[in-house]
Each structure stands twice: as structure tokens, then as C-alpha cells.
Amino acid sequence: MLDYTNLTGLKKIVTDLERIQTHDVRNVRYIKEDELDGVINLLQAIINTKEFNKKIR
């Protein structure tokens, strides 16, 4: 099972959502297409924050 609390897991989620957004994946049950941009942006911000915090340490 993928750990979505670490950077690798979060990046995997973003990749999966981008695949949904570009219609590479058609079987989407849990998210509406018009919500994808906001979700991807939010996850990317979390990733950037985690990477920034990691560099500071």
C-alpha cells in the first residue's frame, strides 16, 4: 500500500490525478473533473512545503 503521507506518495497522487485530467484514465469514481485543478494545486503546494521543510532541516 502506498503511503500518502510521504513525498513519494503525494507525487504519485498528483501523477494519477494528472492522468485523469488528460483523459489517460477514464474510470473515475471519487472526483469530479472540474475539481481536479484545485486538488492538484493543493497537493503540489503540500509537496513543495514538505520539500522546503526537508531542505531547511
Order of alpha helices (4+ residues) and beta strands (2+ residues): alpha-alpha
